[in-house]
């Protein structure tokens, strides 16, 4: 389209507006003049400057950027989809478009649509990423789900690591974050990632997730070995002993159990996987040693004694690196601690 033709088109559009043309009239495709101006981007011979000029003329004349068609889509929905233009997006938002507007057919948000139409071509990909980041800056909510339970932050997880990092801090819904975690972990595990991999501290994914019972179930489903120790020789029993909020683990083991101030069910559960209750860490400490060494002023924790048949299972003569048994430590704690250990067979 030549310069003269563009000028002529703008002149004709202005004449129609000045003559009182209905700016909100729909054509057979349920499109307003504003939406048609947006869709003009799909034609290779329509420069973005020409599009911006037409959009501004219509918006200045009072065309509403909030008008929806039969599927509830506004002009902004078209812009962030296949007819991408950051300048046009900024213009529509400037004139009142809502960055959190959903369409009515599937409750899809603008962020979700932008991610769905993400191109594999580098130049267009960068332009789309710029639009997504701009929408976030203007308050677009990545938590909002469509009628199928999909959200922008979940979609970004499979589209772009960088975009996922951008959207995740804006995600304030724990339920949506949990869906992301489950989706990502199931996807990785399903693709054969080593479930027993350990980080620099020797912690496996399973050990990392002991604080989050719902997550533990994912690794159990994929047969994670719970007896692997970290670099300090601590396995799941040692870590569970140290959980200040151990009662939350009832969700995994028995949602109806009531175990006083602790959760012996947790110990029984882990022992059922073959973990020795007498296993020691690099300091020679068993779970009982760690329990008797706890800071009673900071938290009330589960006593491992309540989690197994202490008279037949526990070895009370095991000494740590300081030459102390659990009974030594218990005697320094309280009379009741000492008596309980003696009742269970400590010499």
N, C-alpha and C positions, 0 to 999 in steps of 0.2 A: 504494500500500500504506500503510494507516494506521499510526499509532504503535503501537496495540494489536496489530495483526496482526504487525508486525515483532517486537514483544516476544514474541508467541506463537510465532513461527517460531524465534526463538533458544532459547526454552525447550524446544521440541520437539527441536531439534537437540541440545541439551545432554542431554536425557533419553536420546536414542538413543546418544549417545557414552558416557554413564555406564552404559548397559545393555550395553556391549561390542560395539557395531556395528562391522563390519569397515570401517575407514577406507579401505582400499585396494581394496575390491570394485569391479569394473568393471560398468557397465551395458551395455546392448546396443550403445551407441555407443562403447564402450571408454573411458568417462569415469569418473573417481573422483568422490567427493563434492566434493573440492577443486576439480577442474576444472569441475564443475557450478556451484559457487559463483562461479568466475571467469566462466563464460559467462552468468551471471545479469545481467551488465552490459549484455548486448544488449537486455534488456527495459527500456523507458523508465521503467517504474514501480518499478524496483529502485534505490533510492538508493545512492550509493557508501558511505555510512556503514554501511548494513545489510550490504553486501557485505564490508566490512572486518571487521565484527563476526563474520560467519560464517567468514571465512577464518582469523581469529585463533583462534576456537574450535576449528576443525579442526586448525590447526597446533599449538596448545597441547596438543591431545589426542594428537598424534603423527603426524598425517597427513604423508606425505612429499611435499615439493614436487618431488622428483626422479622420481616415478613417471611412466613414459611409456606412451603408448597404442600402437596398431598402427603409427602413422607416426613414432613416436619423439618426439612432442611432449610437453613437460611443461606444467604450468599456466602457467609463465612465457612459453612460446611463445604461448599463447592471449592472455595479458594484453598483450603487446607488439604483437599483431596487431590484429584487429578489435575486441577487447574491452578497449580501452585504459583503464588507470588507473595513474597514477604511484604513488599510495599503495599500491595492491596490489602493484606491482612491488617497491617498497621492502620491503614486508612479506615477500614471498617470498624476496628476496635475503637479508634478515635471518635467515630460517629455513633458509638453506642452498642456495638455488637457484644454479646455476652460470651466470654471465653469458655464458659461452662455450659453453653447451650447444647441440649441433646436433640437428636432427631426423634421423631415419634414412632418410627417403624421398629427400631431396635434399641432405642435409648442410648445410641452411641454418642460419645462426646467428641469434641473437636480433636483433642489429643489422640484419642483412640483411632479416629479416622486418619489423621496425619501419619500415624505409625503404620496403619494398614497399607497405605499407598506409598510407603518408603521405597524409593528407587534403588536399583543396584548400580546405577551410573554415578560416578563420584561427584560430578558437578551438581547434579540434581539432588543427590543425597545430602550434600552440604547445605543446599538451599532449604531442604525439608527440615534438617536439624535446626537450622536457624529459626524457622517458623515455630517449631516445637518449643525451643528455649524461650522464644518471645512470648508464646502463650503462657508458659510457666511464670514468666516475669509478671504477666498481667493477671495472675491469679487462677489460671486453669488448674483444676484439682485432679491429680493423677489417681486418686483413690476411687473415683466414681465408677461404678460398674454398669454395664449394659444389661439388657434383660436376660442375658445368658451367664451373667456373673463374671464377665471379662472386664478388666480395667486397663487403663493406659500403662500403668507401671508393670503389670503382668506381661503385657504385650512387648514392652520395651526390653524385657528380660531375654526375649528370643530374637530381638531385632538388632540391638546395638548395646554393647557393654557401656559405652560412654553415655548414651541416653539413659540407660538404666541407672547409672550412677547419679545422673542429674535428677531423675524423677524420684528415686528412693528416699532421699532426705525430706522430700515434700509429702511423703506418704505417712499420714498420721493414724491410719486405721490399722490396728494390730491384726485384724482378720484378713485384710488384704495382704499384709506382709507375710502372714502365715501361709496364704495360698501361694505366694511367690516362692517361699522356702520349700514347700512341699513340691511344687511344680518343678523347680530347679533340681532338687535332690533326686526326685524320681527320674527326671530326664537323664541326669548324669549317671545314676546307678543303672538305669535301663540300658545305657550305652556302654556299660562295662567298666566304669571308673573303679579303681582299686578302693574297695570299701575299708580296707585295713590301713590305708596310708596314714602316716603320722607327721605331725608338724615338728618344728624345731625343739619343742618341749617333749616330743614323743607322744603327744595326745592324739588319739584317733578321733574320727568324726563322732563315734559313739560316745567317747569320754567327754567331748566338747558339749554334747547334747544332753547329758544327765540332768542338767538344770531345767530342761524343757521336755516333760514327759510325752507330749504329743509327738515330738520329733523323734524320740527314742523308738517309737513304734515303727517308723519308716525303716530304720536300720535293722530292727529285729526281723522285719519282713524279708529283707535281703540277706539274712543270716550273718549279720556282723558278729564277730567273736568278741565277747565282752570281757574275756580274761587277759587281754593284752595290757601290759604295764607301760607306763610312761618312762621318761628318762630317770625319774627318781624312784622307779620301782613301784609306783602307786598304780593299782588297778581300780576297777569300778568300786569295789567295797571301800577302799580308802577314800575315794572321792565322795561317795555317798555319805560316809561317816561325817564328812566335813560340810555337808549342805545345811546351811542355817535354816532354810525353808524346806526341810525334807518332807513336810506334810503334803506339799504339792505333788509329790511322787505317788500319792495314793491314786491319782488319776490313772496312772499306768498299771499299778498292781492290783488295786481293788477299790473301786470308787465308793464302795459301801463300808469299807473297813474303818474301824475306830481304834487307834493304837496309842491312846494317851498322848503324851507329849512328843513321842517319837514315831518311828515308822519301821518296826521290825519286819513288816511285810516286805519292805524294800530289800532288806538283807536276805531274807528267805528266797526272794525272787532271783537275785543275782547269784546266790549260792546254787540255785537249781540249774544254772548254766555250767556248773563245774568249777567255779572259782573256789579255791581253798580259803576257808575262814582263817586259816593260820598263815596265809601268805604274808610275807614281810616286804617292806620297801627297803631302800638302800640304807636307811637308818636302823634296820632290824626291827621295825615296828609293825605289829599287826593292827587290824582295825580296832581291837580292844585297847592297845597302847594309845592310839590316836584319840579314842573316846575319852580315856582317863586323863589325857593331857589337854583336854579342851578348856577353853576359857568360859567358865560357867556364867560370867557376868555379861557375856555378849550374846549367847544363844543357848537354847535348850535343844540338845540333839538326841537322836535315837541311840539307844544302847544296843550294840551288836548282840549282847547276851540274850536279848529278847527275840532275836531273829533266827536262832537256831537251837538245837538240842545241846546246850552247853556241856552237860555231863558226859556226853559221848563224843562231841565234835571238837571242842576247844582244847588247845594245849596251853595251859596257864603257866608253864615253866619256860616259855620262850622269853629270852632276854634281848633287849635292844642294845644298841652300841654302847650305852652307858651302864649296861649290866642290870637293868631294871626290868622286872616283869610287870604285867598289868596289875598284879596284886600290890606290888610296891607302890605303883602310882595311885591305885585306888585307896590305899591306906593313908596316903598324903592328902587325899581329896576329902573323904568323910567316912564316918563309921558305917553309914548305910551302904556306901560304895564297897567298902571292905567286906561287909557281911554278905552282900549279894554275890561277890566273887567267890567267897568261901562256900556259900550254899551251892554254888555251881561246880564245886570240885577243886578250887584253887587250894594249894597246900600252903 
